[in-house]
């Protein structure tokens, strides 16, 4: 089977295609690698250091649904027919894929089947699915800084699932732990800052007027 980078380049650039790409087309391209393929592709826009507004929340929801199915033991994902007809602008996708291809090729050089039970066993897929589900929730939080590192974690785990590379999936789990710590700090700082601001405002209104 051709490398993912080769297939994406051919699918999005070498073949004639309409201005809209629907999710069903991507599912057909994924074939039996559906879960890993979709996690890689859906996490890519938020994982890259390029502006990609509007992707984190809808793709986070979609990856959460897929993660739940991975935890439940499904081998192929189920998506509502209405979701499969969801269209995406070809030009925007080409921009994201073009920026992501060099990163894909770097990981492909390292990727090979090893520590496969992490990706293929029931327990391993449950752990990976839980990590992806948690990172998907982090991506949906509308606070700056809470989506990039979680998306990178999902991206790396997905790549491990593609080639049954447990080592790469373990690296993805490590990134997820770092992302969870970062998101927790950001949320805690936001809550503390908000509480301090509220107290400051309330104290300001309650200050006695000097005579």
Beta strands, then each sheet from edge to edge (+ up, - down):
strand 1: 20-22
strand 2: 87-89
sheet 1: 1+ 2-
end
